[in-house]
Amino acid sequence: MSATIVLDSRHTHYTNLDFLTGKVLLQLPTEAAIGGIQVKLECESRTRLSGPRNPQNVHSDKKRTELEVHKV
């Protein structure tokens, strides 16, 4: 058996308030009766936070950045 999710509208990124619609396509090797389908989605969020310039080095133009990664 193989399953494919086909979204109605594809984007490069999504937020936690987005609604997704689409279809789940199943390919079965033989005919089978299916009582229900449960779909679970897994995602990864990457956020880059910029802080102020380094106060100890007044000549630095580089901002401090932090990367946060969350898996849901």
C-alpha positions, -999 to 999 in steps of 0.1 A, spaced: 0 0 0 12 35 -7 -4 68 3 1 103 -12 -12 136 1 -21 161 -26 -28 196 -13 -52 219 -31 -29 249 -27 8 245 -22 29 272 -5 66 274 4 57 278 41 27 276 64 18 291 98 0 276 127 -33 294 117 -33 280 81 -60 255 70 -49 227 46 -72 210 22 -65 183 -3 -69 146 -10 -53 114 3 -46 90 -26 -43 53 -17 -29 26 -39 -37 -9 -27 -22 -41 -43 -56 -58 -40 -92 -47 -34 -100 -40 2 -128 -26 24 -117 5 43 -136 16 74 -117 49 79 -86 68 73 -66 87 99 -41 113 87 -14 127 110 9 155 99 44 162 112 62 194 107 93 213 116 95 250 124 126 271 119 128 306 133 157 330 131 158 357 157 179 388 153 191 406 184 208 440 187 244 445 177 270 434 202 272 462 228 307 453 238 320 460 202 308 493 189 326 488 156 307 456 149 279 458 122 269 422 127 237 415 146 235 385 169 212 358 155 197 327 171 181 298 153 152 279 169 140 246 156 107 230 168 92 197 157 55 192 161 
